Amino acid sequence: MGRRTSKGTPPSLPKARKKQRSLNSSLIRIISVVAIVAAALFLIGGFYYSGELRDGALEPPSSYEHTFELEVTALSGDRISVTSASFDDQLGQPGIQGIEWADGYVQTSELVSSTVDDSGIRTDMRVIVEGGTAPPVGTAVRLDPFAFPGDPEQAFGIPFETVRYTSDIDSFPAWLIPGGSDTWAIIVHGKGADLTESLRILPILHALDFPIMVIHYRNDPGNAKDPSGYHQFGATEWVDIAAAVTYAEENGSTNHLLVGYSMGGGIVTSYLTQSPLRNRTRAAILDSPILSFEAVVDFQAENTNLPFIGASLPGSLTSFAKWLASWRFDIDWDATDYLAKSHELHAPMLIFHGSNDTSVPLATSEELARLRPDIVTLVTTEASHTRSWNESPDDYKAAIIEFLTANRP
């Protein structure tokens, strides 16, 4: 009789280990693929948003040509309705606005209503100022936040001449309005704006007898570009203010009042921290100033949603995009952080800034007021970007007169 052998159950442990090893390998492969895809998307996203930063902030405009993308849809007495089928950030804005079309201009005094229908078409109804002539229904128009047409002569009957002053890279044109004071006011417009941005404050300063220069500077359409080819948010443009100051001094000024809007406010602040001529500035008026370019980028990123997801940009992606932008476009963030240089400022400063500004954070103006309460007077309004005058011209004028009475250059 042969030997019997029993068939025992094969040990299961090696199979379990094999399955575990297989599972671990699968998980590692999945995690690796996800990490590679995430890294690729992060790289692509950073590259994309750094390009958006270039296109939206650094790239100078090619022209000042305006497009008429709104339409007059109704007229009734002094009421005019303008409509846009697509987003237009001029619609829905309270306060005084201009309405411009191909061969005309009229000012409106207030916003009556702003509505959006079921198809997403927005319509503003505004009040035309007394004596104004509205364009016919069907006319293509645009809304103008600068509120006045043309130039000082056309808008107010104030005589002026166009002069040129010479900076290190070229000469630039400027409006020159005569006055009886030896303190000259030099007005610096914001990014993408032209000299008409000055027309809201110009009559106030003219009535106070300041000679006024409203200047162009590098990267303005039709003028010399910065060697970098990009806006530098004051890091280089301050040299053009210094050249304008030199022109003013060669023509009779002994000190200066500087006025700057948005990026122009950053340029003025940069001048006041760097120029050898800065001590000749006796006062400054800034409207929604860019006091830290990096803070503006962070602020706008927080209010930008990712496509399809709807969430705002992650801080890590914003930081990576900024790093890429500094590498791609040679951005020196520290050079445009004027809050960090606030101890170098000396001139009394009046700052207007609106709590509904979605372009430049009010927090930066509040921070400068906190850092330098000895020289900064901050007027906070409910306006959007550079629209404090539009919402209340009388209050705007009163604040300027009070400030200049206390700090008359």
Contacts in CASP RR format, 6 or more apart in sequence:
PFRMAT RR
TARGET T0000
AUTHOR 0000-0000-0000
METHOD contacts of the structure
MODEL  1
MGRRTSKGTPPSLPKARKKQRSLNSSLIRIISVVAIVAAALFLIGGFYYS
GELRDGALEPPSSYEHTFELEVTALSGDRISVTSASFDDQLGQPGIQGIE
WADGYVQTSELVSSTVDDSGIRTDMRVIVEGGTAPPVGTAVRLDPFAFPG
DPEQAFGIPFETVRYTSDIDSFPAWLIPGGSDTWAIIVHGKGADLTESLR
ILPILHALDFPIMVIHYRNDPGNAKDPSGYHQFGATEWVDIAAAVTYAEE
NGSTNHLLVGYSMGGGIVTSYLTQSPLRNRTRAAILDSPILSFEAVVDFQ
AENTNLPFIGASLPGSLTSFAKWLASWRFDIDWDATDYLAKSHELHAPML
IFHGSNDTSVPLATSEELARLRPDIVTLVTTEASHTRSWNESPDDYKAAI
IEFLTANRP
42 316 0 8 1.000
42 317 0 8 1.000
42 320 0 8 1.000
45 317 0 8 1.000
45 321 0 8 1.000
46 317 0 8 1.000
46 320 0 8 1.000
46 321 0 8 1.000
46 324 0 8 1.000
47 321 0 8 1.000
47 324 0 8 1.000
48 321 0 8 1.000
49 301 0 8 1.000
49 313 0 8 1.000
49 317 0 8 1.000
49 318 0 8 1.000
49 321 0 8 1.000
50 321 0 8 1.000
50 322 0 8 1.000
50 324 0 8 1.000
50 325 0 8 1.000
50 328 0 8 1.000
50 329 0 8 1.000
51 325 0 8 1.000
51 328 0 8 1.000
53 297 0 8 1.000
53 321 0 8 1.000
53 322 0 8 1.000
53 325 0 8 1.000
53 329 0 8 1.000
54 230 0 8 1.000
54 325 0 8 1.000
54 328 0 8 1.000
54 329 0 8 1.000
57 191 0 8 1.000
57 231 0 8 1.000
57 293 0 8 1.000
57 296 0 8 1.000
57 297 0 8 1.000
58 230 0 8 1.000
58 231 0 8 1.000
58 329 0 8 1.000
58 331 0 8 1.000
59 230 0 8 1.000
59 231 0 8 1.000
60 192 0 8 1.000
60 219 0 8 1.000
60 220 0 8 1.000
60 221 0 8 1.000
60 225 0 8 1.000
60 229 0 8 1.000
60 230 0 8 1.000
60 231 0 8 1.000
61 192 0 8 1.000
61 221 0 8 1.000
62 221 0 8 1.000
63 221 0 8 1.000
64 192 0 8 1.000
64 194 0 8 1.000
64 221 0 8 1.000
66 100 0 8 1.000
66 142 0 8 1.000
67 142 0 8 1.000
68 100 0 8 1.000
68 101 0 8 1.000
68 102 0 8 1.000
68 140 0 8 1.000
68 141 0 8 1.000
68 142 0 8 1.000
69 84 0 8 1.000
69 86 0 8 1.000
69 88 0 8 1.000
69 140 0 8 1.000
69 142 0 8 1.000
70 82 0 8 1.000
70 83 0 8 1.000
70 84 0 8 1.000
70 88 0 8 1.000
70 90 0 8 1.000
70 91 0 8 1.000
70 140 0 8 1.000
70 141 0 8 1.000
70 142 0 8 1.000
70 143 0 8 1.000
71 82 0 8 1.000
71 83 0 8 1.000
71 84 0 8 1.000
71 138 0 8 1.000
71 139 0 8 1.000
71 140 0 8 1.000
71 141 0 8 1.000
72 80 0 8 1.000
72 81 0 8 1.000
72 82 0 8 1.000
72 134 0 8 1.000
72 135 0 8 1.000
72 136 0 8 1.000
72 137 0 8 1.000
72 138 0 8 1.000
72 139 0 8 1.000
72 141 0 8 1.000
73 81 0 8 1.000
73 82 0 8 1.000
73 83 0 8 1.000
73 123 0 8 1.000
73 137 0 8 1.000
73 138 0 8 1.000
74 80 0 8 1.000
74 81 0 8 1.000
74 125 0 8 1.000
74 137 0 8 1.000
75 81 0 8 1.000
75 134 0 8 1.000
75 136 0 8 1.000
75 137 0 8 1.000
78 127 0 8 1.000
78 128 0 8 1.000
78 130 0 8 1.000
79 112 0 8 1.000
79 125 0 8 1.000
79 126 0 8 1.000
79 127 0 8 1.000
79 128 0 8 1.000
80 99 0 8 1.000
80 108 0 8 1.000
80 125 0 8 1.000
80 126 0 8 1.000
80 127 0 8 1.000
80 128 0 8 1.000
80 134 0 8 1.000
81 123 0 8 1.000
81 124 0 8 1.000
81 125 0 8 1.000
81 126 0 8 1.000
82 91 0 8 1.000
82 99 0 8 1.000
82 123 0 8 1.000
82 124 0 8 1.000
82 126 0 8 1.000
82 141 0 8 1.000
82 143 0 8 1.000
83 121 0 8 1.000
83 122 0 8 1.000
83 123 0 8 1.000
83 124 0 8 1.000
84 91 0 8 1.000
84 121 0 8 1.000
84 122 0 8 1.000
85 120 0 8 1.000
85 121 0 8 1.000
88 122 0 8 1.000
88 143 0 8 1.000
90 97 0 8 1.000
90 142 0 8 1.000
90 143 0 8 1.000
90 144 0 8 1.000
90 145 0 8 1.000
91 114 0 8 1.000
91 122 0 8 1.000
91 124 0 8 1.000
91 143 0 8 1.000
92 111 0 8 1.000
92 114 0 8 1.000
92 122 0 8 1.000
92 124 0 8 1.000
93 111 0 8 1.000
93 143 0 8 1.000
93 145 0 8 1.000
93 384 0 8 1.000
93 387 0 8 1.000
93 390 0 8 1.000
94 110 0 8 1.000
94 111 0 8 1.000
94 390 0 8 1.000
94 391 0 8 1.000
95 109 0 8 1.000
95 110 0 8 1.000
95 111 0 8 1.000
95 387 0 8 1.000
95 390 0 8 1.000
95 391 0 8 1.000
96 107 0 8 1.000
96 108 0 8 1.000
96 109 0 8 1.000
96 110 0 8 1.000
96 147 0 8 1.000
96 389 0 8 1.000
96 390 0 8 1.000
96 393 0 8 1.000
97 107 0 8 1.000
97 108 0 8 1.000
97 111 0 8 1.000
97 126 0 8 1.000
97 143 0 8 1.000
97 144 0 8 1.000
97 145 0 8 1.000
97 147 0 8 1.000
97 390 0 8 1.000
98 105 0 8 1.000
98 106 0 8 1.000
98 107 0 8 1.000
98 108 0 8 1.000
98 143 0 8 1.000
98 144 0 8 1.000
98 145 0 8 1.000
98 146 0 8 1.000
98 147 0 8 1.000
98 148 0 8 1.000
98 149 0 8 1.000
99 105 0 8 1.000
99 106 0 8 1.000
99 107 0 8 1.000
99 108 0 8 1.000
99 126 0 8 1.000
99 134 0 8 1.000
99 135 0 8 1.000
99 141 0 8 1.000
99 142 0 8 1.000
99 143 0 8 1.000
99 144 0 8 1.000
100 141 0 8 1.000
100 142 0 8 1.000
100 144 0 8 1.000
100 149 0 8 1.000
101 135 0 8 1.000
101 139 0 8 1.000
101 140 0 8 1.000
101 141 0 8 1.000
101 142 0 8 1.000
102 140 0 8 1.000
104 135 0 8 1.000
104 149 0 8 1.000
105 144 0 8 1.000
105 149 0 8 1.000
105 150 0 8 1.000
106 128 0 8 1.000
106 129 0 8 1.000
106 132 0 8 1.000
106 133 0 8 1.000
106 134 0 8 1.000
106 135 0 8 1.000
107 128 0 8 1.000
107 129 0 8 1.000
107 132 0 8 1.000
107 147 0 8 1.000
107 148 0 8 1.000
108 126 0 8 1.000
108 127 0 8 1.000
108 128 0 8 1.000
108 129 0 8 1.000
109 126 0 8 1.000
109 127 0 8 1.000
109 128 0 8 1.000
109 129 0 8 1.000
110 126 0 8 1.000
110 127 0 8 1.000
111 124 0 8 1.000
111 125 0 8 1.000
111 126 0 8 1.000
112 125 0 8 1.000
112 126 0 8 1.000
112 127 0 8 1.000
113 124 0 8 1.000
113 125 0 8 1.000
114 122 0 8 1.000
114 123 0 8 1.000
114 124 0 8 1.000
114 125 0 8 1.000
115 122 0 8 1.000
115 123 0 8 1.000
116 122 0 8 1.000
116 123 0 8 1.000
117 123 0 8 1.000
124 143 0 8 1.000
128 134 0 8 1.000
135 141 0 8 1.000
145 386 0 8 1.000
145 387 0 8 1.000
145 390 0 8 1.000
146 193 0 8 1.000
146 196 0 8 1.000
146 197 0 8 1.000
146 199 0 8 1.000
146 200 0 8 1.000
147 199 0 8 1.000
147 200 0 8 1.000
147 389 0 8 1.000
147 390 0 8 1.000
148 155 0 8 1.000
148 156 0 8 1.000
148 196 0 8 1.000
148 199 0 8 1.000
148 200 0 8 1.000
149 155 0 8 1.000
149 196 0 8 1.000
150 196 0 8 1.000
150 199 0 8 1.000
151 160 0 8 1.000
151 175 0 8 1.000
151 195 0 8 1.000
151 196 0 8 1.000
152 158 0 8 1.000
152 159 0 8 1.000
152 160 0 8 1.000
152 175 0 8 1.000
152 177 0 8 1.000
152 199 0 8 1.000
152 202 0 8 1.000
152 206 0 8 1.000
153 159 0 8 1.000
153 160 0 8 1.000
155 199 0 8 1.000
156 199 0 8 1.000
156 202 0 8 1.000
156 203 0 8 1.000
156 206 0 8 1.000
158 177 0 8 1.000
158 202 0 8 1.000
158 203 0 8 1.000
158 206 0 8 1.000
159 177 0 8 1.000
159 178 0 8 1.000
160 175 0 8 1.000
160 176 0 8 1.000
160 177 0 8 1.000
161 175 0 8 1.000
161 176 0 8 1.000
162 173 0 8 1.000
162 174 0 8 1.000
162 175 0 8 1.000
162 176 0 8 1.000
163 173 0 8 1.000
163 174 0 8 1.000
163 176 0 8 1.000
163 213 0 8 1.000
163 247 0 8 1.000
164 171 0 8 1.000
164 172 0 8 1.000
164 173 0 8 1.000
164 174 0 8 1.000
165 171 0 8 1.000
165 172 0 8 1.000
165 174 0 8 1.000
165 213 0 8 1.000
165 215 0 8 1.000
165 243 0 8 1.000
165 244 0 8 1.000
165 246 0 8 1.000
165 247 0 8 1.000
166 172 0 8 1.000
166 243 0 8 1.000
166 247 0 8 1.000
167 217 0 8 1.000
167 218 0 8 1.000
167 239 0 8 1.000
167 240 0 8 1.000
167 242 0 8 1.000
167 243 0 8 1.000
168 239 0 8 1.000
168 243 0 8 1.000
169 218 0 8 1.000
169 224 0 8 1.000
169 226 0 8 1.000
169 227 0 8 1.000
170 218 0 8 1.000
170 223 0 8 1.000
170 224 0 8 1.000
172 215 0 8 1.000
172 216 0 8 1.000
172 217 0 8 1.000
172 218 0 8 1.000
172 220 0 8 1.000
172 223 0 8 1.000
172 224 0 8 1.000
172 240 0 8 1.000
172 243 0 8 1.000
172 244 0 8 1.000
173 216 0 8 1.000
173 223 0 8 1.000
174 213 0 8 1.000
174 214 0 8 1.000
174 215 0 8 1.000
174 216 0 8 1.000
174 244 0 8 1.000
174 247 0 8 1.000
175 195 0 8 1.000
175 198 0 8 1.000
175 212 0 8 1.000
175 213 0 8 1.000
175 214 0 8 1.000
176 211 0 8 1.000
176 212 0 8 1.000
176 213 0 8 1.000
177 202 0 8 1.000
177 206 0 8 1.000
177 211 0 8 1.000
177 212 0 8 1.000
177 214 0 8 1.000
178 211 0 8 1.000
179 206 0 8 1.000
179 209 0 8 1.000
179 210 0 8 1.000
179 211 0 8 1.000
179 212 0 8 1.000
180 209 0 8 1.000
180 210 0 8 1.000
180 211 0 8 1.000
181 208 0 8 1.000
181 209 0 8 1.000
181 210 0 8 1.000
181 211 0 8 1.000
182 252 0 8 1.000
182 253 0 8 1.000
182 254 0 8 1.000
182 255 0 8 1.000
183 210 0 8 1.000
183 253 0 8 1.000
183 254 0 8 1.000
183 255 0 8 1.000
183 256 0 8 1.000
183 257 0 8 1.000
183 282 0 8 1.000
183 409 0 8 1.000
184 210 0 8 1.000
184 211 0 8 1.000
184 212 0 8 1.000
184 213 0 8 1.000
184 248 0 8 1.000
184 252 0 8 1.000
184 253 0 8 1.000
184 256 0 8 1.000
184 257 0 8 1.000
185 205 0 8 1.000
185 210 0 8 1.000
185 211 0 8 1.000
185 212 0 8 1.000
185 213 0 8 1.000
185 256 0 8 1.000
185 257 0 8 1.000
185 258 0 8 1.000
185 259 0 8 1.000
186 212 0 8 1.000
186 213 0 8 1.000
186 215 0 8 1.000
186 241 0 8 1.000
186 244 0 8 1.000
186 245 0 8 1.000
186 248 0 8 1.000
186 256 0 8 1.000
186 257 0 8 1.000
186 258 0 8 1.000
186 259 0 8 1.000
187 198 0 8 1.000
187 201 0 8 1.000
187 202 0 8 1.000
187 212 0 8 1.000
187 213 0 8 1.000
187 214 0 8 1.000
187 215 0 8 1.000
187 259 0 8 1.000
187 260 0 8 1.000
188 215 0 8 1.000
188 217 0 8 1.000
188 241 0 8 1.000
188 258 0 8 1.000
188 259 0 8 1.000
188 260 0 8 1.000
188 261 0 8 1.000
188 264 0 8 1.000
188 265 0 8 1.000
188 267 0 8 1.000
188 268 0 8 1.000
189 195 0 8 1.000
189 197 0 8 1.000
189 198 0 8 1.000
189 214 0 8 1.000
189 260 0 8 1.000
189 261 0 8 1.000
189 264 0 8 1.000
190 197 0 8 1.000
190 260 0 8 1.000
190 261 0 8 1.000
190 262 0 8 1.000
190 263 0 8 1.000
190 264 0 8 1.000
190 265 0 8 1.000
190 386 0 8 1.000
191 231 0 8 1.000
191 262 0 8 1.000
191 263 0 8 1.000
191 264 0 8 1.000
193 261 0 8 1.000
193 262 0 8 1.000
194 220 0 8 1.000
195 214 0 8 1.000
195 216 0 8 1.000
197 261 0 8 1.000
197 386 0 8 1.000
198 212 0 8 1.000
198 214 0 8 1.000
198 259 0 8 1.000
200 389 0 8 1.000
200 390 0 8 1.000
200 393 0 8 1.000
200 396 0 8 1.000
201 259 0 8 1.000
201 285 0 8 1.000
201 389 0 8 1.000
201 400 0 8 1.000
202 212 0 8 1.000
202 214 0 8 1.000
204 397 0 8 1.000
204 400 0 8 1.000
204 401 0 8 1.000
205 212 0 8 1.000
205 257 0 8 1.000
205 259 0 8 1.000
206 212 0 8 1.000
208 401 0 8 1.000
208 404 0 8 1.000
210 257 0 8 1.000
211 248 0 8 1.000
211 253 0 8 1.000
213 244 0 8 1.000
213 247 0 8 1.000
213 248 0 8 1.000
215 240 0 8 1.000
215 241 0 8 1.000
215 244 0 8 1.000
216 223 0 8 1.000
217 223 0 8 1.000
217 237 0 8 1.000
217 240 0 8 1.000
217 241 0 8 1.000
217 267 0 8 1.000
218 224 0 8 1.000
218 225 0 8 1.000
218 226 0 8 1.000
218 236 0 8 1.000
218 237 0 8 1.000
218 240 0 8 1.000
219 225 0 8 1.000
219 226 0 8 1.000
219 229 0 8 1.000
219 230 0 8 1.000
219 231 0 8 1.000
219 237 0 8 1.000
226 232 0 8 1.000
226 236 0 8 1.000
226 237 0 8 1.000
227 236 0 8 1.000
228 236 0 8 1.000
228 329 0 8 1.000
228 330 0 8 1.000
230 329 0 8 1.000
231 237 0 8 1.000
231 263 0 8 1.000
232 335 0 8 1.000
232 336 0 8 1.000
233 263 0 8 1.000
233 266 0 8 1.000
233 267 0 8 1.000
233 270 0 8 1.000
233 290 0 8 1.000
233 293 0 8 1.000
233 336 0 8 1.000
234 263 0 8 1.000
234 264 0 8 1.000
234 266 0 8 1.000
234 267 0 8 1.000
234 269 0 8 1.000
234 270 0 8 1.000
234 271 0 8 1.000
234 336 0 8 1.000
235 270 0 8 1.000
235 332 0 8 1.000
235 335 0 8 1.000
235 336 0 8 1.000
237 264 0 8 1.000
237 267 0 8 1.000
237 270 0 8 1.000
238 267 0 8 1.000
238 270 0 8 1.000
238 271 0 8 1.000
238 274 0 8 1.000
238 275 0 8 1.000
239 275 0 8 1.000
240 267 0 8 1.000
241 258 0 8 1.000
241 267 0 8 1.000
241 268 0 8 1.000
241 271 0 8 1.000
241 275 0 8 1.000
242 271 0 8 1.000
242 275 0 8 1.000
242 276 0 8 1.000
242 277 0 8 1.000
245 253 0 8 1.000
245 256 0 8 1.000
245 275 0 8 1.000
245 277 0 8 1.000
245 280 0 8 1.000
245 281 0 8 1.000
246 277 0 8 1.000
248 256 0 8 1.000
249 280 0 8 1.000
254 280 0 8 1.000
255 280 0 8 1.000
255 281 0 8 1.000
255 282 0 8 1.000
255 409 0 8 1.000
256 280 0 8 1.000
256 281 0 8 1.000
256 282 0 8 1.000
256 409 0 8 1.000
257 281 0 8 1.000
257 282 0 8 1.000
257 283 0 8 1.000
257 284 0 8 1.000
257 285 0 8 1.000
257 404 0 8 1.000
257 409 0 8 1.000
258 268 0 8 1.000
258 271 0 8 1.000
258 272 0 8 1.000
258 281 0 8 1.000
258 283 0 8 1.000
258 284 0 8 1.000
258 285 0 8 1.000
258 347 0 8 1.000
259 268 0 8 1.000
259 284 0 8 1.000
259 285 0 8 1.000
259 286 0 8 1.000
259 287 0 8 1.000
260 266 0 8 1.000
260 267 0 8 1.000
260 268 0 8 1.000
260 284 0 8 1.000
260 285 0 8 1.000
260 286 0 8 1.000
260 287 0 8 1.000
260 289 0 8 1.000
261 286 0 8 1.000
261 287 0 8 1.000
261 288 0 8 1.000
261 289 0 8 1.000
261 386 0 8 1.000
262 287 0 8 1.000
262 288 0 8 1.000
262 289 0 8 1.000
262 290 0 8 1.000
262 359 0 8 1.000
262 360 0 8 1.000
262 385 0 8 1.000
262 386 0 8 1.000
263 290 0 8 1.000
264 289 0 8 1.000
264 290 0 8 1.000
265 286 0 8 1.000
265 287 0 8 1.000
265 289 0 8 1.000
265 290 0 8 1.000
266 286 0 8 1.000
266 289 0 8 1.000
266 290 0 8 1.000
266 291 0 8 1.000
266 336 0 8 1.000
266 338 0 8 1.000
268 284 0 8 1.000
268 286 0 8 1.000
268 289 0 8 1.000
269 284 0 8 1.000
269 286 0 8 1.000
269 289 0 8 1.000
269 291 0 8 1.000
269 338 0 8 1.000
269 345 0 8 1.000
270 336 0 8 1.000
270 338 0 8 1.000
271 278 0 8 1.000
271 281 0 8 1.000
272 278 0 8 1.000
272 281 0 8 1.000
272 284 0 8 1.000
272 344 0 8 1.000
272 345 0 8 1.000
272 346 0 8 1.000
272 347 0 8 1.000
273 338 0 8 1.000
273 341 0 8 1.000
273 344 0 8 1.000
273 345 0 8 1.000
278 346 0 8 1.000
278 347 0 8 1.000
279 346 0 8 1.000
281 347 0 8 1.000
282 347 0 8 1.000
282 348 0 8 1.000
282 407 0 8 1.000
282 409 0 8 1.000
283 347 0 8 1.000
283 348 0 8 1.000
283 349 0 8 1.000
283 350 0 8 1.000
283 403 0 8 1.000
283 404 0 8 1.000
283 407 0 8 1.000
283 409 0 8 1.000
284 347 0 8 1.000
284 348 0 8 1.000
284 349 0 8 1.000
284 350 0 8 1.000
285 349 0 8 1.000
285 350 0 8 1.000
285 351 0 8 1.000
285 352 0 8 1.000
285 400 0 8 1.000
285 403 0 8 1.000
286 349 0 8 1.000
286 350 0 8 1.000
286 351 0 8 1.000
286 352 0 8 1.000
286 365 0 8 1.000
287 351 0 8 1.000
287 352 0 8 1.000
287 353 0 8 1.000
287 386 0 8 1.000
287 388 0 8 1.000
287 389 0 8 1.000
288 352 0 8 1.000
288 353 0 8 1.000
288 354 0 8 1.000
288 357 0 8 1.000
288 359 0 8 1.000
288 360 0 8 1.000
288 365 0 8 1.000
288 385 0 8 1.000
288 386 0 8 1.000
288 388 0 8 1.000
289 351 0 8 1.000
289 353 0 8 1.000
289 360 0 8 1.000
289 364 0 8 1.000
289 365 0 8 1.000
290 296 0 8 1.000
290 336 0 8 1.000
290 360 0 8 1.000
290 364 0 8 1.000
291 338 0 8 1.000
291 339 0 8 1.000
291 364 0 8 1.000
291 365 0 8 1.000
291 367 0 8 1.000
291 368 0 8 1.000
292 336 0 8 1.000
292 337 0 8 1.000
292 338 0 8 1.000
292 339 0 8 1.000
292 340 0 8 1.000
292 364 0 8 1.000
293 331 0 8 1.000
293 333 0 8 1.000
293 336 0 8 1.000
293 337 0 8 1.000
294 322 0 8 1.000
294 333 0 8 1.000
294 336 0 8 1.000
294 337 0 8 1.000
295 337 0 8 1.000
295 339 0 8 1.000
295 361 0 8 1.000
295 363 0 8 1.000
295 364 0 8 1.000
296 359 0 8 1.000
296 360 0 8 1.000
296 361 0 8 1.000
296 364 0 8 1.000
297 318 0 8 1.000
297 322 0 8 1.000
298 318 0 8 1.000
299 360 0 8 1.000
299 361 0 8 1.000
299 363 0 8 1.000
300 358 0 8 1.000
300 359 0 8 1.000
301 312 0 8 1.000
301 313 0 8 1.000
301 315 0 8 1.000
301 318 0 8 1.000
301 321 0 8 1.000
302 312 0 8 1.000
302 313 0 8 1.000
303 312 0 8 1.000
303 358 0 8 1.000
304 312 0 8 1.000
304 313 0 8 1.000
305 311 0 8 1.000
305 312 0 8 1.000
305 313 0 8 1.000
306 312 0 8 1.000
306 313 0 8 1.000
322 331 0 8 1.000
322 333 0 8 1.000
325 331 0 8 1.000
326 332 0 8 1.000
326 333 0 8 1.000
334 340 0 8 1.000
338 368 0 8 1.000
339 364 0 8 1.000
339 367 0 8 1.000
339 368 0 8 1.000
339 371 0 8 1.000
342 368 0 8 1.000
342 371 0 8 1.000
342 372 0 8 1.000
343 371 0 8 1.000
343 372 0 8 1.000
345 372 0 8 1.000
345 375 0 8 1.000
346 375 0 8 1.000
347 375 0 8 1.000
348 375 0 8 1.000
348 376 0 8 1.000
348 377 0 8 1.000
348 403 0 8 1.000
348 406 0 8 1.000
348 407 0 8 1.000
349 368 0 8 1.000
349 372 0 8 1.000
349 375 0 8 1.000
349 376 0 8 1.000
349 377 0 8 1.000
350 377 0 8 1.000
350 379 0 8 1.000
350 399 0 8 1.000
350 400 0 8 1.000
350 403 0 8 1.000
351 365 0 8 1.000
351 368 0 8 1.000
351 369 0 8 1.000
351 376 0 8 1.000
351 377 0 8 1.000
351 378 0 8 1.000
351 379 0 8 1.000
352 379 0 8 1.000
352 381 0 8 1.000
352 388 0 8 1.000
352 389 0 8 1.000
352 396 0 8 1.000
352 399 0 8 1.000
353 360 0 8 1.000
353 362 0 8 1.000
353 365 0 8 1.000
353 366 0 8 1.000
353 378 0 8 1.000
353 379 0 8 1.000
353 380 0 8 1.000
353 381 0 8 1.000
353 388 0 8 1.000
354 362 0 8 1.000
354 380 0 8 1.000
354 381 0 8 1.000
354 382 0 8 1.000
354 383 0 8 1.000
354 384 0 8 1.000
354 385 0 8 1.000
354 387 0 8 1.000
354 388 0 8 1.000
355 362 0 8 1.000
355 380 0 8 1.000
355 381 0 8 1.000
355 382 0 8 1.000
355 383 0 8 1.000
356 382 0 8 1.000
356 383 0 8 1.000
356 384 0 8 1.000
357 383 0 8 1.000
357 384 0 8 1.000
357 385 0 8 1.000
358 384 0 8 1.000
358 385 0 8 1.000
359 384 0 8 1.000
359 385 0 8 1.000
360 385 0 8 1.000
362 380 0 8 1.000
365 378 0 8 1.000
366 378 0 8 1.000
366 380 0 8 1.000
368 376 0 8 1.000
368 378 0 8 1.000
369 376 0 8 1.000
369 377 0 8 1.000
369 378 0 8 1.000
377 403 0 8 1.000
379 388 0 8 1.000
379 399 0 8 1.000
381 388 0 8 1.000
381 391 0 8 1.000
381 392 0 8 1.000
381 395 0 8 1.000
382 391 0 8 1.000
383 390 0 8 1.000
383 391 0 8 1.000
388 396 0 8 1.000
389 396 0 8 1.000
END
